[in-house]
Amino acid sequence: MTVLHLRAAGASLVLDARGGVPTIIHWGSDLGGLDETALVALADASVPAVPPSSIDVPLQWSLWPALADGWSGRQAVEGHRQGAPAPAFRLVELHDQDPIARVRGESADGSLGLTTELELSAEGVLRVRHRLVNRGDTGFELAGLDVQLPIGADAAELLDFTGLWAHERQPQRAPLRHGVWSRESRHGRPGHDDAFLLMAGVPGFGFRRGRVWAVHLAWSGDKRLFAERSALGHSALGGGELLAPGEIRLAPGESYETPWLVAAFSETGIDGLSDRLHPWIRSRSALRLPRPVVLNTWEAVYFDHDLPILENLVDAAAAAGVERFVLDDGWFTGRRDDKRALGDWYVDPAVWPDGLHPLISRVISAGMDFGLWVEPEMISPDSALAREHPSWILGGGSGPTWRWQRVLDLGNPAAYAYLRDRLSALLTEYPIAFLKWDHNRDLLVPGTSHRQTRALYRLLGELRSAFPHVEIESCASGGARIDLGILDLVDRFWTSDTNDPLDRQRIQRWTSVLIPPEYLGGHLGDATAHVTGRHAALGFRLATALFGSAGIEWNLTTASGADRAVIAGWIALHKRLRPLLHTGTVVRADAPDPAFRVHGVVSPDRSSAVYALVAVGSPSAALPPPIRFPGLDPDRAYTVRPIGTPPKAVQDTPPAWLAAGSVTLPGRVLAEAGLPVPLLAPEQALLLEVS
Ligand code: DGJ
C-alpha cells in the first residue's frame, strides 16, 4: 500500500493509502510529477496539529469519514445493524489498476466491507463511488452512503441551481459558512429544481476566473449534493443517493453501490469545468454526429392529430431542411387530452385507421427520419391498462395525481414486461429512429425511487441493445431529468418546455456548463411563446436555437413565405456550422453589464469560432462595453464577421468595423481589447463568425 497520486490535465488527487484510515491529502491543482519519496514526504508533512479540546490524534480528511474516528461532520456510511450504528472502516487493500484505483476497507469485525473506486480521466474529470457489502449474518439497514471530497479553504462561495417548470437551471450563489448546505431531491427524478452541479470557488468566481471545485451525481432518482464547512477545519463537497428509511436493507451477502460522484476542478472558472467535462462526456458516448435538425409536433398541433394537417407539416419541414420529424403526445388509444390513456401504447385506430404507416411513409419519402413520443413510466387512472391491472400502479394509487396521472411500478415484473414488449412491438412494426421519452410527474411514493430508477436504467439498456439504431431523448416536463446517469442510456435531452428565447438563453447557458450543447434540444418556437405569451423576433429565436441540437416546435405551415425562407437559411447555416458547434470548446464571457451575454464555441484547433452577443435587457450606458472573445489563440490573426439574421439595433450608425463588414485582428487583441458592439435593442442577438 502506498501514497496514490492521480494526475491528469492540470488536476491532482493524492490519497494516503498506507494503512489505517485512507486520507485524501489533496484534490485540486496539479502538484507535478512526484516520486514515491516525495509522495511519502508530502503525506508525512500533511499530518496537522492537534487542537485543544479535541481527539488526541491529528484529524485528517478521511475517504470514509466516520464518527468513531473522531469526525463529527457528515458521515460516509449511515445505517445500523439491529440498532448498532455503522462502524468505522480500516484499509485492507489498494488496487491501483489504471484507469481505476480500488481502495478496499473493512469494519473491525469484518461484517461490513467498503470499497471505493476512484478514476481521474485524461481530461481531469474525477469519478468516485463506494460499494458497501454486508458480510454479517443479519441485515444491515442502510440510511446513506455518500462520497465526499475535500476542497480548498479558499472556496468560500457556492453556486448551484434551482428552478421550476419551464424555468430550469436558475443559478443561485451563497457563502459557504460553517455548516451544511444540502440540496436534496425527493422527486424520483432530479426535478426542475435540481442542484445539478454544485460548485464551490473563491469568492466572485466567474466563467473565466477563479479556482472552483464542482460535483454532480450521475443518478436520475432521489439524491443529495452538499457542501460542508466544519469548525474542525475542513471543507468538502459530496453527494449520494437520498435513501428513504427502509429503502435499502442489505441482507447477508448483499451489497449496495452508489452512483458515481463526478467531480472537476478548475483554475480558470466555470468554463474550465466545462473544458474538462465536455470532452470527457464526448469521449464516453457514442453520439452519432451530425445531429439531425428536428421538427417536433407538440407546440405545432398538440393533441389534434390529423393526417392531412400533419402531412402538410411534413412537407413544410422537409422544404425547410428538417431531417427528423417527431410525432409528440396524442397518437395512442384514447389520448385526446392529457387526462387519460397513458399506458395504452397502441396506435389509436380512431385517429390513425391505417396506423402510423401513412405518416411515416410520407416522412421517409420526404427524406427525413421519424421519431415518436412516449411516456413509458406512467399510467393514467383513466386507461384500459389501469382498469385491467390496478396493482401495477406504484404505491397502489394513493396520494394526489399529477397531470392526472400515476406511476407504473417498474419493480412489478409483469408491468415491466408489458412495457418492454409494447415498446419493442412499436419499434419492430414501425421504422422509428428516435423516441422522445417523457416523464411528467414526481413519484411521491416514499422508498421507491431507487428501485424505479434502477428498473428504468434496465429497461433503457434492454431497448438499446435490442434496437441499437434508435436514439432516445430524456424529457421530463422539459429538463427535469438531465443527469449523467441517464446520459449513459440516452442521446439527447429536452432542455426545457419553454421555447421563449429569453428564458432559453439562461437555461441553455447554464445547462451547458455540464452537458455539451449537441445533447441539448433547442427549438425555434412560435413568435408568441406558448409558455410565457411573450413575443420575440424571429432572428432572436433563431440565434438562440442555433447552438444546440437544433429544431423547430412550431406549425411551419402557418409561417409566412418570407419567414419560411429565413428559417430554411437558418437550417442551412446550422448544418454548415454544426461540425464546429458540436465538437468545439464552449466559452462564455464574464459580462460587465448584465444586460449583455456573450457565449461561443471555438473549434478544437482554435482556427474558427462562432460567438453570440445577446441583449437580454436594456444597456446601463449609451455605449455598452466592447465584446471580448474568449478562447482564441492569442497569437493568431482572426477575421470577425456577422452572420445570420441582422439584429435590430437602436443607433444612428453602427460601429465602424461592422459597417465595413468585417475586421481582422490578433486573437490577443480580440480577447483583451475586444470590439465595439452595435447598440442592440433588448432581446436581440448578434451572431459572429470568426475564422
Ligand atoms: C411534456 C414535454 O416536455 C413536452 O415537450 C411534451 O412532450 C408534452 N409533455 C406532451 O405531453
Boltz pocket constraint, residues with backbone or C-beta under 6 A from the ligand:
constraints:
  - pocket:
      binder: B
      contacts: [[A, 298], [A, 328], [A, 329], [A, 338], [A, 373], [A, 438], [A, 440], [A, 475], [A, 476], [A, 477], [A, 478], [A, 494], [A, 496], [A, 497]]
      max_distance: 6.0
